[in-house]
Amino acid sequence: MNRNGKHPGKTHRRKANATDRTHNRTGYRITGSWDKRPDRPAVRSTPDRKAARRIARQMADEGAFVIVEEHLGHSAFRTLYELDGPALLAERAAAEQAAAEAAERARAFELHRAAAAEAARLDRARRDRDATRYARDLMTAPPNTRTDRRARHTAGGR
């Protein structure tokens, strides 16, 4: 008899069965198919959502068309999202090419700017040399007498 006297014929409690009868709803199935072998897709399953995203990204980076599905229980799945690996690779290649072209344009612009700055520096140096030479020539030239024709105006108003 058990201690509360309700079931006198039972001497122990029934223990729960060790097998889990709940349906797993926290599973993800990742299916990746490549153009090289469309009849043999790669299928991976994981209970971890982040691992499923990582696996899908890796397959897409390898050029696969990826379908990520969520397990609904009783062998039913719902598609969460799809990744088009070849399109992503083409988009990434186009972005890298655009970045390389932009870097090349920036480098060409920088070279042009440096050449223009060098030309301006040489021009300033030439003008400074010419001004120095002109001042030296003025200082070493013999004094000239002013004539009425060379003077702008004469004292006394002639």
Secondary structure, DSSP 8 states (H G I E B T S, - for coil): --TTSS-TT--S-----SS--S---S-EEEEEE-SS-TTS-EEEEES-HHHHHHHHHHHHHTT-EEEEEEEEETTEEEEEEEEEHHHHHHHHHHHHHHHHHHHHHHHHHHHHHHHHHHHHHHHHHHHHHHHHHHHHHHHHS------TTTSSS-TT--
